[in-house]
Amino acid sequence: MLRRVLVALMLSVFLDLVLSQCTEKYTPWLLRGTCTDTCGGYGQQKMVRLCATGCTCTGDLVQYVQCGDTLCAFPRATCNTISSMKKVLVGATWVCGFQKGQ
């Protein structure tokens, strides 16, 4: 009986030591699915990543990003003004985006 208690105690101490030195590591973010809208930056697209270690990872595994940056046609607003997007020139193309400094 004492032997079992000692083994359990040693295992517990070992696991505490290993887990306390564990560093969270994640896979790169990957886009999943399609954009929920086609223009104006109104859409959202899901991004996912996985915990890549045996640790308990506490960071987010799912995020949503804005997408669909082409300009919307009338009667819709050209760009999603709720999220402060504006019509910006990127190269030779007008898209919905954020002004520099925002």
For each residue, the residues with C-beta under 8 A, 3 or more apart:
1: 4 5
2: 5 6
3: 6 7
4: 1 7 8
5: 1 2 8 9
6: 2 3 9 10
7: 3 4 10 11
8: 4 5 11 12
9: 5 6 12 13
10: 6 7 13 14
11: 7 8 14 15
12: 8 9 15 16
13: 9 10 16 17
14: 10 11 17 18
15: 11 12 18 19
16: 12 13 19 20
17: 13 14 20 21
18: 14 15 21 22
19: 15 16 22 55 56
20: 16 17
21: 17 18
22: 18 19 53 54 55 56
23: 53 55
24: 51 53 55 57 58 59
25: 51 52 53 55
26: 49 50 51 52 57 59 61
27: 30 49 50 52
28: 49
29: 47 48 49 63
30: 27 47 48 49
31: 45 46 47 65
32: 45 46 47 48
33: 45 46
34: 45
35: 38 43 44 45 67 68
36: 42 43 44 45 67 68
37: 40 42 43 44 67 68
38: 35 43 68 70
39: 42 68 69 70 71 72 73 76 96
40: 37 68 69 70 71 72 76 77 78 79 80 85 96
41: 66 67 68 69 79 80 83 85 96 97
42: 36 37 39 68 72 80
43: 35 36 37 38 66 67 68
44: 35 36 37 64 65 66 67
45: 31 32 33 34 35 36 64 65 67
46: 31 32 33 62 63 64
47: 29 30 31 32 62 63 64 65
48: 29 30 32 61 62
49: 26 27 28 29 30 61
50: 26 27 61
51: 24 25 26 55 56 57 61
52: 25 26 27
53: 22 23 24 25 57
54: 22
55: 19 22 23 24 25 51
56: 19 22 51
57: 24 26 51 53 61
58: 24
59: 24 26
60: 63
61: 26 48 49 50 51 57
62: 46 47 48
63: 29 46 47 60
64: 44 45 46 47
65: 31 44 45 47
66: 41 43 44 69 80 83 85
67: 35 36 37 41 43 44 45
68: 35 36 37 38 39 40 41 42 43
69: 39 40 41 66 95 96 97
70: 38 39 40 95 96
71: 39 40 78 79 87 94 95 96
72: 39 40 42 76 77 78 79 96
73: 39 76
74:
75:
76: 39 40 72 73
77: 40 72 80 81
78: 40 71 72 87 96
79: 40 41 71 72 85 86 87 96
80: 40 41 42 66 77 83 85 96
81: 77 84 85 86
82:
83: 41 66 80
84: 81 98 102
85: 40 41 66 79 80 81 96 97 98
86: 79 81 96 97 98 99
87: 71 78 79 94 95 96
88: 94 95 96 97 98 99
89: 92 93 94
90: 93 94 95 97
91:
92: 89
93: 89 90
94: 71 87 88 89 90
95: 69 70 71 87 88 90
96: 39 40 41 69 70 71 72 78 79 80 85 86 87 88
97: 41 69 85 86 88 90
98: 84 85 86 88 102
99: 86 88 102
100:
101:
102: 84 98 99
